[in-house]
């Protein structure tokens, strides 16, 4: 269970800075002269490092001439109104590119410069596997899924995952989840996670769940993430990092009441929340102060700090990096 720790003098200094005219603060300065030692601290905005998306990032270098040539050919085949032309893609590439050795980085380069190729890249990928001995591994499939996800062609994503399911791994699954969430399909992303095992033979696990929760919270779907975590709590018990991510998600959406409610539930559940969770709450309160009536928000902030002090939170020193 969560156990209160001894009070820290840092919260006393923090309270004094927020309420310099308070009689309580003058009394504390008399009792704790060492508070003067940290009076020169400058508050800085918190930096929260979000789980980085696995979406394909264009290379900073110019693509090769060969990659450009293949991209042009794919675009021509895709724009052709003659359906027989698309059916001739294997013969066309076997005739003109049979002497080229393809690998995963080169495939990634071609996909990044071929936004207009559409579903032609699927036939191109199949040609690589069937005619060029290309092995569809987790990384190469993730590049293909990212490409199709950018086009919001999730039917094709599903078909590719089924066809090449033996090569699907963590990178591919997280790419599909990320693209669903980024396109605003939070419910579909949750359904995708639920159907991983029956559809693709992959068990739901903590790393994938952690990624999905982070992606949902990052894009404004914290409510979906919280309901998912509660539903799976008996199967996949949430980690402390997931709890921090949920609280931070609500705070970034400026849903302070939901963040505080969830924090209370997590603490009662036995987690000992520390600096990251409280940093998020402080940041949310201060952003609300800028948007709403400052006098009202100041009272809410004061009340929160007083309850905080009574809880005996012992890592308040780290919170002095938060911009107030």
C-alpha positions in Angstrom: 0.0 0.0 0.0 1.0 3.6 -0.5 2.8 4.9 2.6 3.2 8.6 3.3 6.8 9.8 3.7 8.3 12.6 5.8 7.5 16.1 4.7 10.0 18.0 2.7 11.1 21.5 3.2 10.9 22.0 -0.6 7.1 22.2 -0.6 7.3 24.9 2.1 9.5 27.1 -0.1 7.2 26.4 -3.0 4.2 27.5 -1.0 6.1 30.7 0.1 6.9 31.6 -3.5 3.3 31.3 -4.5 1.9 33.1 -1.5 4.6 35.6 -0.3 2.1 37.6 1.8 0.9 34.6 3.8 1.6 34.7 7.5 2.1 31.0 7.3 5.1 31.5 5.0 6.8 34.1 7.3 6.5 31.6 10.2 8.1 28.9 8.1 11.0 31.1 7.2 11.8 31.6 10.8 11.6 27.9 11.5 13.5 26.9 8.4 16.3 29.4 7.6 17.8 27.0 5.1 14.9 27.9 2.7 16.8 31.0 1.8 19.5 28.9 0.1 17.2 27.9 -2.8 15.4 31.2 -3.3 17.4 31.8 -6.5 16.0 28.8 -8.3 14.4 29.7 -11.6 11.4 27.6 -12.7 11.4 26.1 -16.1 8.7 24.5 -18.1 8.6 20.7 -17.7 9.7 18.5 -20.5 7.8 15.4 -20.9 9.4 12.9 -23.3 6.7 11.1 -25.1 7.0 7.6 -26.4 8.4 8.2 -29.9 6.2 7.1 -32.8 7.5 4.4 -35.0 6.3 6.2 -38.2 8.8 6.4 -41.1 11.0 9.4 -41.0 12.3 10.7 -44.3 16.0 10.6 -44.7 18.0 13.8 -44.5 20.0 12.8 -47.5 18.9 12.9 -51.1 17.4 9.6 -52.4 19.5 7.7 -54.9 18.9 7.9 -58.6 17.9 4.2 -58.6 15.3 4.8 -55.9 13.9 7.7 -57.9 13.7 5.6 -61.0 11.8 2.8 -59.3 9.5 5.4 -57.6 8.7 6.9 -61.1 7.9 3.4 -62.5 5.6 2.7 -59.5 3.7 6.0 -60.0 3.3 5.3 -63.7 1.9 1.9 -63.1 -0.4 3.2 -60.4 -1.8 6.0 -62.5 -2.4 3.8 -65.6 -6.1 3.4 -66.4 -5.4 0.0 -68.0 -5.9 -2.7 -65.4 -3.7 -5.1 -67.5 -0.7 -2.8 -66.9 -0.9 -3.3 -63.2 -1.1 -7.0 -63.7 2.1 -6.8 -65.7 4.1 -5.3 -62.8 6.0 -8.5 -62.0 7.0 -8.9 -65.7 7.9 -5.2 -66.0 10.1 -5.2 -62.9 11.7 -8.5 -63.8 12.6 -7.1 -67.2 14.1 -3.8 -66.0 15.3 -4.4 -62.5 16.4 -8.0 -62.4 20.0 -7.1 -61.7 19.2 -5.1 -58.6 19.7 -6.4 -55.1 17.0 -5.1 -52.8 17.3 -4.8 -49.0 15.2 -3.3 -46.3 16.8 0.2 -46.1 16.5 0.5 -49.9 12.8 -0.5 -49.8 12.3 2.1 -47.1 13.9 4.7 -49.3 11.7 3.9 -52.3 8.5 4.0 -50.2 9.4 7.3 -48.7 9.6 9.0 -52.1 6.6 7.2 -53.6 3.5 8.8 -52.0 1.5 8.6 -55.3 2.2 4.9 -55.9 -0.8 3.8 -53.8 -1.5 0.1 -53.6 1.0 -0.6 -56.4 3.6 -0.8 -53.6 1.8 -4.0 -52.4 2.4 -5.7 -55.7 5.9 -4.4 -55.7 6.5 -5.9 -52.2 5.0 -9.2 -53.4 7.2 -9.2 -56.4 10.3 -8.7 -54.1 9.2 -11.7 -52.0 8.3 -14.1 -54.8 10.8 -13.2 -57.5 13.8 -11.6 -55.8 14.2 -13.8 -52.7 13.4 -10.9 -50.4 12.5 -12.0 -46.8 9.6 -10.1 -45.3 10.9 -9.4 -41.8 9.4 -7.3 -39.0 11.3 -4.1 -40.1 10.4 -4.3 -43.8 6.8 -5.0 -43.0 6.6 -2.1 -40.6 7.8 0.2 -43.5 5.0 -1.1 -45.7 2.4 -0.7 -42.9 3.5 2.8 -42.2 3.2 3.6 -45.9 -0.3 2.2 -46.1 -1.2 3.8 -42.8 -0.2 7.3 -44.0 -2.8 6.7 -46.8 -5.3 5.5 -44.3 -5.7 2.3 -46.3 -6.3 0.1 -43.3 -8.1 -2.6 -45.3 -4.8 -3.1 -47.1 -2.9 -3.1 -43.8 -5.1 -5.9 -42.5 -4.6 -7.9 -45.8 -0.8 -7.5 -45.6 -0.7 -8.6 -41.9 -2.6 -11.7 -42.8 -0.6 -12.5 -45.9 2.8 -12.1 -44.2 1.8 -12.9 -40.6 4.9 -15.1 -40.2 7.1 -11.9 -40.4 4.9 -9.7 -38.1 6.6 -8.6 -34.9 6.7 -5.7 -32.5 7.7 -3.1 -35.0 4.9 -4.0 -37.4 2.2 -4.2 -34.7 3.2 -0.8 -33.2 3.3 0.8 -36.6 -0.3 -0.4 -37.3 -1.5 0.8 -33.9 0.3 4.1 -34.2 -1.2 4.8 -37.7 -4.7 4.0 -36.5 -4.5 6.3 -33.5 -2.9 9.1 -35.5 -5.7 8.9 -38.0 -8.3 9.4 -35.2 -9.4 5.7 -35.1 -8.9 5.1 -31.4 -11.7 2.6 -31.1 -10.3 0.6 -34.1 -6.8 0.7 -32.5 -8.2 -0.8 -29.3 -10.1 -3.4 -31.3 -6.9 -4.2 -33.3 -5.1 -4.9 -30.0 -7.9 -7.1 -28.7 -7.8 -9.2 -31.9 -4.0 -9.6 -32.2 -4.0 -13.2 -31.2 -7.0 -14.6 -33.2 -6.2 -12.6 -36.3 -2.4 -12.6 -36.4 -1.3 -15.2 -33.9 0.4 -12.6 -31.6 -0.3 -12.6 -27.9 -1.2 -9.3 -26.2 1.7 -8.3 -24.0 2.8 -5.5 -21.8 5.2 -3.7 -24.3 2.5 -3.4 -26.9 -0.1 -2.3 -24.4 2.4 0.3 -23.1 2.9 1.6 -26.6 -0.8 1.7 -27.3 -1.6 3.6 -24.1 1.2 6.1 -24.8 0.0 6.7 -28.4 -3.7 7.1 -27.3 -2.7 9.6 -24.6 -0.4 11.5 -26.9 -3.2 12.1 -29.4 -6.0 13.0 -27.0 -7.7 9.6 -26.4 -6.8 9.2 -22.7 -10.3 8.0 -21.9 -10.0 5.1 -24.3 -6.6 4.2 -22.8 -8.0 4.3 -19.2 -11.0 2.1 -20.1 -8.6 -0.4 -21.8 -6.3 -0.6 -18.8 -9.1 -1.2 -16.4 -10.6 -3.9 -18.6 -7.3 -5.7 -18.9 -6.1 -5.2 -15.3 -6.7 -8.9 -14.4 -4.8 -10.1 -17.5 -2.0 -7.5 -17.9 -1.4 -5.6 -14.7 -0.5 -1.9 -15.4 3.0 -0.6 -14.6 3.9 2.6 -12.8 4.9 4.1 -16.1 1.4 3.4 -17.6 -0.1 5.2 -14.6 2.1 8.2 -15.2 1.2 8.2 -18.9 -2.6 8.2 -18.1 -2.3 11.1 -15.6 -0.1 13.0 -18.0 -2.6 12.4 -20.8 -5.5 13.9 -18.9 -3.4 16.8 -17.9 -2.3 17.5 -21.5 -6.0 17.5 -22.4 -6.6 20.0 -19.5 -8.9 17.5 -17.7 -7.7 18.3 -14.2 -10.7 16.6 -12.4 -10.1 13.4 -14.3 -6.4 13.5 -13.6 -7.0 14.0 -9.9 -9.7 11.3 -9.8 -7.4 8.8 -11.5 -4.5 9.7 -9.2 -6.6 9.0 -6.2 -7.7 5.6 -7.6 -4.1 4.7 -8.4 -2.8 5.6 -5.0 -5.6 3.6 -3.3 -4.7 0.7 -5.6 -1.2 0.6 -4.0 1.0 2.6 -6.3 3.4 5.1 -4.8 3.3 8.0 -7.3 6.2 10.3 -7.4 7.5 13.4 -9.2 6.2 12.7 -12.8 2.6 12.5 -11.8 2.7 15.6 -9.6 4.6 17.6 -12.2 1.8 16.9 -14.7 -0.8 18.1 -12.2 1.1 21.3 -11.5 1.5 22.0 -15.2 -2.2 21.4 -15.8 -3.2 23.8 -13.0 -1.0 26.5 -14.3 -2.2 26.2 -17.9 -5.8 26.4 -16.6 -4.8 29.5 -14.8 -3.8 31.2 -18.0 -7.1 30.2 -19.7 -9.6 30.8 -16.9 -10.1 33.3 -14.0 -6.7 33.5 -12.3 -8.2 34.1 -8.9 -10.3 31.0 -9.0 -7.5 28.8 -10.2 -5.1 30.3 -7.7 -7.5 29.1 -4.9 -7.6 25.6 -6.4 -3.8 25.5 -6.7 -3.4 26.6 -3.1 -5.8 23.9 -1.9 -4.0 21.3 -3.9 -0.6 22.3 -2.4 -2.0 22.2 1.1 -3.3 18.6 0.6 0.0 17.7 -1.0 1.9 18.9 2.0 -0.3 16.9 4.4 0.3 13.8 2.3 4.0 14.1 3.2 5.2 13.8 -0.4 9.0 13.5 -0.1 10.3 14.4 -3.6 9.1 17.9 -3.8 12.6 19.2 -4.5 12.4 17.8 -8.1 9.2 19.7 -8.7 11.0 23.1 -8.4 11.8 22.5 -12.1 8.2 23.1 -13.0 7.1 26.4 -14.5 4.4 28.0 -12.4 
